[in-house]
Amino acid sequence: MDKKRYTSLEEIFSDDSLGLLNVKPAAQVISEDERLINSFQEIIEFYEVNNREPHKKNGFKERMLHSRLEGLRTNESHIKKLSSFDIYSFLPSLDLEDETTVENTIEEKPTVEITSVQDILDLDPFGLLGGGSAEQLGIFELNHVTAHKDREKTDEVAKRKRCKDFDQYEPLFKKVHEELKSGERKYIDFTIGTLKENTFYLHKGMIFFIESIDWSRENSFKEDGTRVRKDGRTRCIFENGTESNMLYRSVEKMMYNDAGKAITHPISGTEDYLFNQANLVQEDDVATGYIYILQSKSPNQFIQAIPNLHKIGFSTTPVRTRINNAKNEPTYLMDEVHLLSEIKTYNLNPQKFESIIHRVFGEVCVDLEVADKYGIKHKPKEWFSVPYSVIDEVIDRILDESILGFSYDPKKMYLVKR
């Protein structure tokens, strides 16, 4: 048999009939952390497509995601690693758990129902199935997902926790969805400097409500001329049942960077609409909030010296719940308050109701300054020096529309005809 003569390396390589020169590339090894992030990202992408968490009874793939999510929620190590990727607050917040933990006690593990081999694989409490190559782990993956390593960890992350009084807010979110569908509310582009209390917003497909802003820093300038912008903690309620105390500037940055939307208040025309809707309460009427009148119990001599000092405002939750922590909130002068009156409103915009009251008593609005427990100064609003009986009369006149013909005389301390 004649030996075959080769004249180039290319001829040698092309004549490899036994495939001895075909070297398989080594399987790409992924770290346990990368596998963890990829698996969590699949849950996030499912939520973004379906606008809900995966359910246990909707087929194998969705059940696998459901089991995976339940397993992550009980693993403190995984929660810590995934905190910067948890943009929809699927996982519990470790640093904001209730401060009622008891030392030296045995932690009870939540019971997980095992009904299939897949449930056992998803639990894997000792990590016996982890750390393999991408090829070995492929049967457990829906698809290959690149980890989003460039997600920025903002003040939002690790600040969300379960909203314990969410049952008070859930009907409001349902109503907002109905009003958006009917056209009574609309989405508008968000712009810097427009965040407000008692307003709904849309961020990455999720609606949230800014209930309050506790300002702790006013606009100012440093000695070198650098501007320090106004800031403070917010209370944001999210429609998935969580809440956060993000800084105002962090919420603003989050909305701006992700092209968030503001949600307009219901289209209600003029104040005549408010009056016309405030008279009769029927079975199908919708409660929209509470107008309240408070009196401070503060022993501070300066506060006690102000005659007829009352706070007039509104709340979307029962007022007794709202003022439960009054002694720790600057808006209530860092002390207990006495609830003089609570009026439940129906079919009307309580903000507008409140706006009319404040306009009537604008001349007797009291400028107050109070320090919180950290010594930070605050200027609480909605405190007025006006007799309770006059406030009560104004509310009645708003309801019967006669307020349009009256104004408040601070010297005489009663309503006068215009």
C-alpha positions as CSV (number, residue, x, y, z in Angstrom):
1,M,0.0,0.0,0.0
2,D,1.5,3.3,-1.1
3,K,2.0,5.9,1.5
4,K,0.0,9.0,1.0
5,R,2.1,12.0,0.5
6,Y,0.9,15.4,2.0
7,T,2.0,18.7,0.7
8,S,0.4,20.9,3.4
9,L,-1.0,20.9,7.0
10,E,-4.4,21.5,5.6
11,E,-4.3,18.2,3.7
12,I,-3.3,16.4,6.9
13,F,-6.2,17.9,8.9
14,S,-8.8,17.3,6.2
15,D,-7.8,13.6,6.0
16,D,-8.5,12.8,9.7
17,S,-10.9,10.0,8.9
18,L,-10.9,8.7,12.5
19,G,-11.6,12.1,14.0
20,L,-8.5,12.0,16.1
21,L,-8.0,15.7,15.7
22,N,-11.5,16.7,16.8
23,V,-11.2,18.0,20.3
24,K,-14.4,18.6,22.1
25,P,-14.4,22.0,24.0
26,A,-14.5,21.6,27.8
27,A,-17.9,22.1,29.2
28,Q,-18.3,25.6,30.6
29,V,-18.4,25.4,34.3
30,I,-20.7,27.9,36.0
31,S,-20.4,28.8,39.7
32,E,-23.1,28.1,42.2
33,D,-23.9,31.8,42.5
34,E,-24.3,32.2,38.8
35,R,-26.7,29.3,38.7
36,L,-28.6,30.8,41.6
37,I,-28.9,34.2,39.9
38,N,-29.9,32.6,36.5
39,S,-32.7,30.5,38.2
40,F,-34.0,33.6,40.0
41,Q,-34.0,35.6,36.8
42,E,-36.3,33.1,35.3
43,I,-38.8,33.8,38.0
44,I,-38.5,37.5,37.4
45,E,-39.0,37.1,33.6
46,F,-42.1,34.9,34.3
47,Y,-43.6,37.7,36.4
48,E,-42.8,40.4,33.9
49,V,-44.6,38.4,31.2
50,N,-47.6,37.2,33.2
51,N,-47.9,39.9,35.9
52,R,-48.1,37.3,38.6
53,E,-46.1,34.8,40.5
54,P,-45.9,31.2,39.2
55,H,-48.6,28.9,40.5
56,K,-48.2,25.3,41.6
57,K,-51.0,23.8,39.5
58,N,-50.3,25.4,36.1
59,G,-48.1,22.8,34.4
60,F,-44.7,21.4,35.1
61,K,-42.5,24.4,34.1
62,E,-44.6,26.9,36.1
63,R,-44.7,24.5,39.1
64,M,-40.9,24.2,39.0
65,L,-40.6,28.0,39.2
66,H,-43.1,28.0,42.0
67,S,-41.2,25.4,44.0
68,R,-37.9,27.2,43.3
69,L,-39.3,30.5,44.6
70,E,-40.7,28.9,47.8
71,G,-37.3,27.3,48.4
72,L,-35.5,30.6,48.0
73,R,-37.8,32.4,50.5
74,T,-36.6,30.0,53.2
75,N,-32.9,30.2,52.5
76,E,-31.2,33.2,54.3
77,S,-28.0,32.7,52.4
78,H,-29.7,32.8,49.0
79,I,-31.8,35.8,50.0
80,K,-28.7,37.8,50.8
81,K,-27.1,36.9,47.5
82,L,-30.2,37.8,45.5
83,S,-31.2,41.0,47.3
84,S,-29.8,43.3,44.6
85,F,-31.8,41.4,41.9
86,D,-35.1,41.2,43.8
87,I,-36.7,44.2,42.0
88,Y,-40.3,42.9,42.7
89,S,-39.8,42.0,46.4
90,F,-40.4,38.3,46.0
91,L,-38.1,37.6,48.9
92,P,-38.4,38.6,52.6
93,S,-36.3,41.5,53.9
94,L,-33.8,40.2,56.3
95,D,-32.8,43.5,57.9
96,L,-36.3,44.7,58.5
97,E,-37.8,41.6,60.1
98,D,-39.9,42.1,63.3
99,E,-37.7,42.9,66.3
100,T,-39.4,40.3,68.4
101,T,-36.9,37.5,67.7
102,V,-36.0,35.4,70.7
103,E,-32.3,34.4,71.2
104,N,-31.2,30.8,71.8
105,T,-34.4,29.3,70.3
106,I,-34.7,26.7,67.7
107,E,-36.0,28.1,64.4
108,E,-38.9,26.1,63.0
109,K,-38.6,25.4,59.3
110,P,-41.7,26.0,57.3
111,T,-43.4,22.8,56.2
112,V,-43.2,22.2,52.4
113,E,-45.5,19.8,50.8
114,I,-43.6,17.1,48.8
115,T,-45.7,15.6,46.0
116,S,-43.2,14.8,43.3
117,V,-39.5,14.1,42.6
118,Q,-39.3,17.7,41.3
119,D,-40.2,19.0,44.7
120,I,-37.3,17.1,46.2
121,L,-34.9,18.4,43.6
122,D,-36.0,22.0,44.1
123,L,-35.5,21.8,47.9
124,D,-32.0,20.3,47.8
125,P,-31.2,21.8,51.3
126,F,-27.6,20.6,51.3
127,G,-26.7,21.7,47.8
128,L,-26.0,18.1,46.8
129,L,-27.2,18.7,43.2
130,G,-25.4,22.0,42.7
131,G,-22.0,23.0,41.3
132,G,-22.2,21.0,38.1
133,S,-21.5,21.9,34.5
134,A,-24.0,23.7,32.4
135,E,-24.6,20.5,30.4
136,Q,-25.2,18.5,33.6
137,L,-27.7,21.0,34.9
138,G,-29.5,21.6,31.7
139,I,-32.5,19.3,32.5
140,F,-33.5,21.6,35.3
141,E,-33.3,24.9,33.3
142,L,-36.2,26.3,31.3
143,N,-33.7,28.2,29.1
144,H,-30.3,29.8,29.4
145,V,-30.6,33.3,30.9
146,T,-27.7,35.7,31.3
147,A,-27.4,37.2,34.8
148,H,-28.1,40.9,35.1
149,K,-24.9,41.8,36.9
150,D,-25.3,45.4,36.1
151,R,-28.5,46.0,38.1
152,E,-27.9,48.9,40.4
153,K,-28.6,48.3,44.1
154,T,-30.6,51.3,45.2
155,D,-32.2,52.4,48.4
156,E,-35.3,50.4,47.3
157,V,-33.5,47.1,47.8
158,A,-33.6,45.6,51.3
159,K,-36.0,48.4,52.3
160,R,-39.2,46.6,51.3
161,K,-41.1,44.4,53.7
162,R,-44.6,42.9,54.0
163,C,-47.3,45.6,54.5
164,K,-49.1,44.4,57.6
165,D,-52.2,46.5,57.0
166,F,-52.4,45.9,53.3
167,D,-56.0,44.9,53.6
168,Q,-56.7,48.6,54.1
169,Y,-55.1,49.5,50.8
170,E,-56.0,46.5,48.5
171,P,-59.5,48.0,47.7
172,L,-57.8,51.3,46.6
173,F,-55.5,49.5,44.1
174,K,-58.5,47.6,42.7
175,K,-60.4,50.9,42.3
176,V,-57.4,52.5,40.6
177,H,-57.3,49.7,38.0
178,E,-61.0,50.1,37.4
179,E,-60.7,53.9,37.0
180,L,-57.7,53.4,34.6
181,K,-59.8,51.0,32.5
182,S,-62.8,53.4,32.5
183,G,-60.7,56.5,31.6
184,E,-61.3,58.3,34.9
185,R,-57.6,58.1,35.6
186,K,-54.7,58.2,33.1
187,Y,-51.0,57.4,32.9
188,I,-48.8,60.5,32.3
189,D,-45.1,60.8,32.0
190,F,-43.2,61.2,35.2
191,T,-41.0,64.2,35.6
192,I,-38.4,65.1,38.3
193,G,-39.8,67.2,41.1
194,T,-43.4,66.0,40.8
195,L,-43.6,63.2,43.5
196,K,-46.5,63.9,45.8
197,E,-48.2,62.3,48.8
198,N,-51.5,60.5,48.3
199,T,-50.7,59.8,44.7
200,F,-50.4,56.5,42.7
201,Y,-47.5,55.7,40.3
202,L,-46.5,52.9,37.9
203,H,-43.0,51.4,38.1
204,K,-42.1,48.5,35.8
205,G,-45.7,47.3,35.5
206,M,-46.4,47.6,39.3
207,I,-48.6,50.3,40.8
208,F,-47.6,51.8,44.1
209,F,-49.0,54.5,46.4
210,I,-47.0,57.2,48.1
211,E,-49.0,57.6,51.3
212,S,-46.6,60.1,53.1
213,I,-43.3,61.9,52.9
214,D,-41.5,62.7,56.1
215,W,-39.2,65.5,55.2
216,S,-35.9,65.4,57.1
217,R,-33.8,67.8,55.0
218,E,-34.7,71.1,53.4
219,N,-33.1,72.7,50.3
220,S,-29.9,74.4,51.3
221,F,-26.4,75.2,50.1
222,K,-23.1,74.2,51.6
223,E,-20.3,76.7,52.3
224,D,-18.6,75.8,49.0
225,G,-21.9,76.6,47.1
226,T,-22.9,72.9,46.6
227,R,-26.7,72.6,46.6
228,V,-28.2,70.1,49.1
229,R,-31.7,69.0,47.9
230,K,-34.7,68.5,50.0
231,D,-35.2,64.8,51.1
232,G,-36.9,62.6,53.5
233,R,-38.4,59.1,54.0
234,T,-41.5,58.0,52.2
235,R,-44.1,55.4,52.9
236,C,-44.7,53.6,49.6
237,I,-47.3,50.8,49.4
238,F,-47.0,48.4,46.5
239,E,-49.9,46.5,45.0
240,N,-48.1,43.2,45.6
241,G,-48.6,43.7,49.4
242,T,-45.2,45.1,50.3
243,E,-44.1,48.6,51.5
244,S,-40.9,50.5,51.7
245,N,-39.5,53.6,53.4
246,M,-37.3,54.7,50.5
247,L,-35.9,58.1,50.5
248,Y,-37.8,60.6,48.4
249,R,-34.8,61.1,46.1
250,S,-34.4,57.3,45.7
251,V,-38.0,57.0,44.6
252,E,-37.5,59.9,42.2
253,K,-34.4,58.3,40.7
254,M,-36.0,54.9,40.4
255,M,-39.0,56.4,38.5
256,Y,-36.8,58.6,36.3
257,N,-34.3,55.9,35.3
258,D,-37.0,53.3,34.5
259,A,-39.4,55.7,32.7
260,G,-42.1,55.4,35.3
261,K,-45.5,56.8,35.0
262,A,-47.6,59.0,37.3
263,I,-51.3,58.2,37.6
264,T,-53.7,61.1,37.6
265,H,-56.4,61.6,40.2
266,P,-59.9,60.7,39.1
267,I,-61.4,63.2,36.7
268,S,-64.1,64.9,38.8
269,G,-64.6,68.2,37.1
270,T,-65.0,71.1,39.5
271,E,-65.7,71.4,43.2
272,D,-69.4,71.2,42.3
273,Y,-68.8,67.5,41.5
274,L,-67.3,67.1,45.0
275,F,-70.4,68.7,46.6
276,N,-72.9,66.7,44.5
277,Q,-71.3,63.4,45.4
278,A,-71.0,64.0,49.1
279,N,-74.6,63.8,50.2
280,L,-76.0,60.3,50.1
281,V,-74.4,57.0,50.9
282,Q,-75.8,53.9,49.1
283,E,-74.9,50.3,49.1
284,D,-72.8,50.6,45.9
285,D,-70.9,53.7,47.1
286,V,-67.2,53.5,47.5
287,A,-65.4,54.7,50.6
288,T,-62.4,56.9,49.6
289,G,-60.9,58.0,52.9
290,Y,-61.3,59.8,56.2
291,I,-61.3,63.5,57.1
292,Y,-60.1,63.9,60.6
293,I,-59.6,66.6,63.3
294,L,-56.9,66.0,65.9
295,Q,-55.7,67.8,69.0
296,S,-52.2,67.5,70.4
297,K,-51.5,66.0,73.8
298,S,-47.9,67.4,73.8
299,P,-46.8,68.8,77.2
300,N,-44.5,71.3,75.4
301,Q,-45.3,74.7,76.7
302,F,-44.9,76.4,73.4
303,I,-47.4,74.1,71.8
304,Q,-49.8,74.4,74.8
305,A,-49.7,78.2,74.5
306,I,-51.2,78.1,70.9
307,P,-54.9,78.6,71.3
308,N,-57.3,76.2,69.6
309,L,-54.5,74.2,67.9
310,H,-56.0,71.5,65.7
311,K,-54.7,69.3,62.9
312,I,-57.1,68.9,60.0
313,G,-56.2,66.3,57.4
314,F,-57.3,63.1,55.6
315,S,-56.2,59.5,55.5
316,T,-56.9,56.6,53.3
317,T,-56.8,54.3,56.3
318,P,-58.8,54.4,59.5
319,V,-57.4,57.3,61.5
320,R,-56.8,55.4,64.7
321,T,-54.5,53.1,62.8
322,R,-52.8,56.0,61.2
323,I,-52.1,57.8,64.5
324,N,-51.1,54.7,66.4
325,N,-47.4,55.7,66.3
326,A,-48.0,59.5,66.7
327,K,-45.4,59.9,69.5
328,N,-42.7,58.9,67.0
329,E,-43.9,61.0,64.0
330,P,-43.0,64.7,63.5
331,T,-46.3,65.3,61.6
332,Y,-48.1,64.7,65.0
333,L,-45.5,66.8,66.9
334,M,-43.8,63.7,68.4
335,D,-46.5,63.1,70.9
336,E,-49.9,61.4,71.4
337,V,-52.9,63.1,69.8
338,H,-56.6,63.1,70.7
339,L,-59.0,62.2,67.8
340,L,-61.8,64.7,68.0
341,S,-63.6,63.8,64.8
342,E,-63.3,61.2,61.9
343,I,-65.6,61.6,58.9
344,K,-65.7,58.7,56.4
345,T,-66.0,60.0,52.8
346,Y,-67.7,58.4,49.9
347,N,-67.5,58.9,46.1
348,L,-65.4,62.0,46.4
349,N,-61.8,63.0,46.3
350,P,-60.8,63.5,50.0
351,Q,-57.7,65.5,48.9
352,K,-60.1,68.1,47.3
353,F,-62.3,68.0,50.4
354,E,-59.2,68.8,52.5
355,S,-58.0,71.4,50.1
356,I,-61.2,73.4,50.5
357,I,-60.9,73.3,54.3
358,H,-57.3,74.4,54.2
359,R,-58.2,77.3,51.8
360,V,-60.8,78.5,54.3
361,F,-58.3,78.4,57.2
362,G,-55.2,79.5,55.3
363,E,-54.7,82.6,57.3
364,V,-54.5,80.7,60.6
365,C,-52.2,77.9,59.5
366,V,-49.5,77.6,62.3
367,D,-45.8,77.4,61.4
368,L,-44.3,74.8,63.7
369,E,-40.9,73.2,64.0
370,V,-40.2,70.0,65.9
371,A,-37.2,67.7,66.2
372,D,-37.5,63.9,65.8
373,K,-35.7,61.4,68.0
374,Y,-32.5,61.9,66.0
375,G,-32.6,65.7,66.5
376,I,-33.5,66.4,62.9
377,K,-35.8,69.4,62.5
378,H,-39.2,69.1,60.8
379,K,-42.0,71.6,59.9
380,P,-45.2,69.7,60.2
381,K,-48.2,71.0,58.1
382,E,-52.0,71.0,58.5
383,W,-52.0,72.5,62.0
384,F,-54.4,75.5,62.5
385,S,-55.3,77.8,65.3
386,V,-59.1,77.7,65.0
387,P,-61.9,76.6,67.3
388,Y,-63.2,73.1,66.9
389,S,-66.8,74.2,66.5
390,V,-65.9,76.4,63.5
391,I,-64.0,73.5,61.9
392,D,-67.1,71.3,62.4
393,E,-69.3,74.0,60.9
394,V,-67.1,74.4,57.8
395,I,-67.3,70.6,57.2
396,D,-71.1,70.8,57.3
397,R,-71.1,73.8,54.9
398,I,-68.9,72.0,52.5
399,L,-71.3,69.1,52.4
400,D,-74.3,71.4,51.8
401,E,-72.4,73.7,49.4
402,S,-73.0,76.8,51.4
403,I,-69.3,77.3,52.2
404,L,-68.9,79.1,48.9
405,G,-70.7,82.1,50.4
406,F,-68.6,82.3,53.6
407,S,-65.0,83.0,54.7
408,Y,-63.3,82.7,58.1
409,D,-62.5,85.9,60.1
410,P,-59.5,85.2,62.3
411,K,-60.2,88.2,64.6
412,K,-63.8,87.4,65.2
413,M,-63.0,83.6,65.1
414,Y,-66.1,82.6,63.2
415,L,-67.5,82.4,59.7
416,V,-68.7,85.6,58.0
417,K,-70.7,86.0,54.8
418,R,-68.7,87.2,51.8
